[in-house]
């Protein structure tokens, strides 16, 4: 999904012209905001962080795994 008029506080477009690509996820937003990181690498890092967060939370709370209806893998 693309947000029109996605600009910073100075009125500058957040997606840089050199990274703008309508055929890529987020149209190049990740590449523009995170120097040297592609969408695929960003996704992998975000996935890893979510798994770590899940493990951390499960270490503090009792959760009935059988009642959960989604699958992370």
C-alpha positions as CSV (number, residue, x, y, z in Angstrom):
1,X,0.0,0.0,0.0
2,X,1.4,3.4,-0.9
3,X,0.6,6.5,1.1
4,X,0.4,9.6,-1.1
5,X,2.2,12.7,0.1
6,X,4.5,10.6,2.3
7,X,6.8,13.4,3.4
8,X,9.0,14.3,6.3
9,X,8.8,17.3,8.6
10,X,10.7,19.4,6.1
11,X,8.3,18.6,3.2
12,X,10.8,16.3,1.5
13,X,9.5,13.0,0.1
14,X,10.4,10.0,2.3
15,X,10.9,7.6,-0.6
16,X,14.0,8.7,-2.5
17,X,13.7,9.0,-6.3
18,X,16.6,6.6,-6.8
19,X,14.8,3.9,-4.8
20,X,11.2,4.5,-6.0
21,X,10.0,1.3,-7.6
22,X,6.2,0.6,-7.8
23,X,6.9,-3.1,-8.5
24,X,8.6,-3.6,-5.1
25,X,7.0,-3.9,-1.7
26,X,6.4,-0.5,-0.1
27,X,7.6,1.1,-3.3
28,X,11.2,1.5,-2.0
29,X,10.3,2.9,1.4
30,X,12.5,0.4,3.2
31,X,15.5,1.0,1.0
32,X,15.1,4.8,1.3
33,X,14.8,4.8,5.1
34,X,17.3,2.1,6.1
35,X,20.5,2.7,4.3
36,X,21.9,-0.4,2.6
37,X,19.0,-2.7,3.7
38,X,16.7,-4.3,1.1
39,X,13.1,-5.2,1.8
40,X,14.0,-8.9,2.0
41,X,16.7,-8.3,4.6
42,X,14.3,-5.9,6.5
43,X,11.6,-8.6,6.5
44,X,14.0,-11.3,7.7
45,X,15.2,-9.1,10.6
46,X,11.7,-8.1,11.6
47,X,10.7,-11.8,11.5
48,X,13.6,-12.7,13.7
49,X,12.8,-9.9,16.2
50,X,9.2,-11.0,16.4
51,X,10.3,-14.6,17.2
52,X,12.6,-13.3,19.9
53,X,9.8,-11.2,21.3
54,X,7.4,-14.2,21.2
55,X,9.9,-16.4,23.1
56,X,10.5,-13.6,25.7
57,X,6.8,-13.1,26.3
58,X,6.2,-16.9,26.5
59,X,8.9,-17.1,29.2
60,X,6.8,-14.8,31.4
61,X,3.2,-15.9,30.6
62,X,1.5,-19.2,30.5
63,X,-0.2,-19.6,27.1
64,X,-2.2,-22.6,26.0
65,X,-0.5,-23.2,22.6
66,X,-3.4,-25.5,21.5
67,X,-5.8,-22.5,21.6
68,X,-3.7,-20.4,19.2
69,X,-4.9,-20.5,15.6
70,X,-2.0,-19.0,13.7
71,X,1.3,-20.4,12.5
72,X,4.5,-18.4,12.4
73,X,6.4,-20.9,10.2
